[in-house]
């Protein structure tokens, strides 16, 4: 298999393509990308016949910023008969590895959403055919992906379960709590799901921890911290949600987030301030070099051009400055489903 299918946010196909070209090139696997504006996916075609399969094995999925989900395939399956799509897709599946599970997906566009009905109806008969052909195995470490591009076109491929997103299309589906002050609350919740293993939540997101939320108003991110039982210094010149303040866990500090410095170190820093990425990067470096916090989630608002290059520049700067200061750095960036023209960063030092 020499095709990689990469899900991404609509409008970020060029960033997704630049990223896979960069990461694959670092590993000595070369190819080219096929993109279409606002299609919400990229095809990366390797020069080596098994290049895509090699990338699945050696490239860590957590390195991706703009790729939500990926799988290796042999290219588009075209001309699917409307009366019987199962037979040709089953024939294609027999050329792939045994799998433990099946994900039937769409792309994240209006056209893709229109195909969600077909995907749901197709799941049961296709699963039945796969089982009858003995293509499922509980011992397998692979997942089968099926993405309908139209009623007659689809991509069918595989990804390693332990080196891909566990969610269809790489999208974490979360419900907006009625009590939350804003939809922004979902960004922090999704960040925790993405960056912190579920078994670590009770330790790293523990009750009674202390946190600072820069640019807090009206309190979407603070609300998530409070729900975990933390005590929060919410820094913003704007008003905070009244119900949130009544919890007794929040101290509202009227100040500019870039100028604020805590009197004592805290466990968590979260920051969703709209400003230039370079300025946010400088602030994050300051907080960690001065040991104001142990862990952070923050957003970088992206420029109109060179968005991938800008994120990599900020990441390299943070890593270099903190390593120079003697820290061991664990840093990741991801364009989450609830992000827009931004990416979310997670930073932890040791």
N, C-alpha and C positions, 0 to 999 in steps of 0.2 A: 504494500500500500504506500503510495507516494503523495496522497492528498491529506492535508489536515483541514478539518472544518472547525472554524473558530467563531463562537457566538460573541457578540459585543453589543454595546449600546448603539442605537441608530445615530448616525452622524459621526461616529468615531471609528469608522472602518480604516481610515488612513493610519490612525494611531495604533490600532490593532495590528495592521500589516507591518508597520515599522517595528513594532515590538517583536513579533515572531521572527522577522528577518534578522533582527539584532541578536536575539537569544539563540536562534538556530546557528547563526554564523559563528558565535562564540564557541559552539560545540563542533564546528567544522562540517555542519550540514547546511548545504546551500540550496536555494530555490527561489521562486518568485511568487508574488501574491496576485490573486484576482479579486478585485473589489468593485463594488457598485455603491454609489452614495446612498445612504439611508436604507441599505438592505439589511443591516443588523448582523451581518456575518462576513467572514473573509475565508477564502480558500488559499492555503499555502501549498504550493506544489513543489516537491523536492526533486532535485536532479537524480538522486539515487532511487532505485525502484522501491526500496524498503525504508526510505528516509523518514517517512511519517511515523512508522512503527518504532524506529530508533528513537525519535524525539519523545514519544510517549514513555519510553523506558528511562531516558537519561535527563530529560528536562523537567525540573520540579515545577508543578503547576502553581505553587504558591509564589513563584517569581512573576507571574503575569499581573499586569496592572489593568489593562483594557480588555483582556480576554475573560469572558465569564465562564465559558465551558469549551471543551475541545474533544475531538475524537478523530481517529484515523479512518480513512475510507478510500475507495478506489475511484471516486468521482461520482458525478451525478448519474442516477438511474432514470432514464428518460422513457417516455412513451408507455407509462403504466396504464393498462386497460382499466377503465372505470368499473367494468363489470367484475374484474378479478385482479385486484392489486396484490393479494396475498401470494399467489404463485411466483411471480417474478422476484418479489422481495425475499421470499423464502429461499429461492435458488441463490440469490446473492448472499444471504446469511450463511448458507452452507459453505461458502468460501472463506468465512471468517472463523475466528476462534470460538470455542465454547464460551458461554457467558453465564453469569449468575443472575443477572436482572436485565430488564428492558426499560428504556426511557423513550417514550414517543414525545417529540418536542415540536415546537414551531419557532420561527424567528420572531423577534420582538418588534413587529411592525403591524400596522393595521391589516395588511394583507395576511400576515401570519396569524393574527387573531381570528380572521375569518375561516382559517383552516383548523381551528381548535376543535370544532365539532367533528370533522373528519377524523382527526387524531384520536379523539375519545372513542368514537365508534369502532375504529380500527384496532384498538388495543386488544380487546378480548379475542377476536378471531386470529390475530397475528400471534399472540401468546400461545393460543391453542395449537397453531401450526408448528411453532418452534418446539413446543414440548413433544408433539407427535414425532418430530424429526430428531428428538433427543439432543437438541442444541443447548439446553439448559443444564448446568452442573453447579451444585453447591460448592464444589471444590475450585471452581474457576475464580480468578481474581479480576475478571473483565466484565464490562457493562456494554450492552448493545444499545446504540442510539439510532433512532429513525426520525428524520426531519423532513416533513413535507414542505416543498417549496411551492408547489401547486398541486392540483388534483392528479396530475400525470407525471410529476417530477419529485424525486426524493433523494436524500443522501442517507446511506446506511453504513454505519461504522462502529468501531469499538474504542473504549477508553479503559484504562486501569481504574478500578474502583478506589484504590488508595492514592491515586495521583490525578484526580479530577474533582469537579464540584459534585457534591452529593445531591444537588437540587437540579431539576429539569431546567435546561437553558442557563444554568448557573444562577438562577434567580431565587433568592430567599423570600418566600411569601410570608409577610407579616401583616397582622391586623392592627389598625390604628386604635389604640385604647381611647374610649370616650372621654376619660379624665385627662388625657394628655393635653398640654397647652397648645401644641402645634404639631404639624405633620413631621417636622424636623426630628421629632423623637425617634422615628423609625430608622433614621440614619445611624444613630448611636447603637440602637439595638442590633441592627444588621451588622455593624462593625464588630460588635462583640461575638456574634455568631461566626463571623468570618475569621477573625484574628485569634480568638481564644477558644481552645478546646472545651467542650461541654464539661468534661470531668475536672477542669480547672476553675470553673466559675465560682464555686464555693470558697476557693482560696484567694483567687485574684480579684474577685468582685464581692468581697465579704462585707457583711453588715458591720457597722461601726467604723468602716474606713472613712478617711477624710479626702475630699476632692475639691478641686477648683474648676469652675466652668467659666471660661472667658467668652464674652459675647453671649451671655446666657439668656437674655430676655427674648420671648416671654417665659421660657423655661422648659422647652422641649427636651433638651439633653439633661438638664437638672432633674427633671421628672424621672428619667431612667435611673439616675444615680440614687434618688430618694427611694425608688421602688426596691432597690437592692439593699436598703437600710443604711445608706451612707449619709454623712453630714457634709453639706456643700456650701462653699463660698461662691455665690453666684455674682459674677462681676459684669456689670453693664449699667450704662446710664439710662437705659430704658426701663419701663415698668415690668415687674414679674407677675405671674399669675397668682391671684389672691389665694386660691385653694392650696397651691403649692407652698406658699409662705405660712399657711396655717398648720402645716405638718410639724413645725418646730425644728426641722432638720436643715433649714436653709437660712443663711445669712446673706442678705442682699447688700452688695457693696457698690455704691455709685462711683464708678471709676472707668477709665479707659483701659481695656483689657491689655493693651501693649505696655502700659505703664505700671500695672499692678504687680506687686511682689508679695508672696505670702510671708507672714511673720514666722511660721513654722513649716517645715517640709510636709507635704501631703502624699497620699498614696497615688492619687490619680489627677492628671490634668486632662481636661477636654476643652476643645476650642473649635468653634464654628464661626469665625470672624471673616467677613468679606473684605479681603485686602489682597495686595500683591503677594504671590507665592514667596518671593524673596524675603519680604518683611515677616511673614509668618514663620518661615524657616529660621530667621535670625532669633525670633522669640523662642522657638522650640529649643534651639541650641543653648540659649541663655538659661532656660529653666533646668536643663539637664546638667550643664556644666556647673551650675550653682547648687545642684542637688535639691532643687525645690520639689521634685516629684520622682516617682519610681517608674511610672508607666503613663503613656499618653495616647489619646486618639484625637486627631486634628484633621481639618480639611484644608486643601489647597485649591483655591479658585483658579481655573486655568485660563491662559491667554487664548486669543482666537487662533493663533498659529503656533506651530512648533510645540504642541501640547505634550507630546511624549518626551521630547528633548528637555522641556522645562521641568517635568517631574523628575527625570533622571538626574538633572543638574542639582535639584534641591536634595534628592536622596544622597547623592555623592557628597555634597557639602556637609550634610548632617553627619554622615558616617565618618568622614575625614576629621571633622572638628572634634567629635566625641572620642574617636579612637586616639587622636592626638592628646586628648585630656586624660587618657588612661582607661577609658571604658570599653567593655565588650558590648557590641551593639547588635540588637535584633530589630531590624526595621523592615516594614512592608508597606506598600501602597496598593490600593485597589479602587477602581471605579465601581462603587457599589450600585445596586439597582436603584436605591433611593437618592443617589447623587445625580446631579445634572451636569453643569459645566464645571465639574470639580472632581477631585479624587480624595479619598480618605486615607490618612496615614496612621500607622500604629508603631509606636516606638517603646522599646524596653531596653534598659541597660543593666549590666552586671558588673 
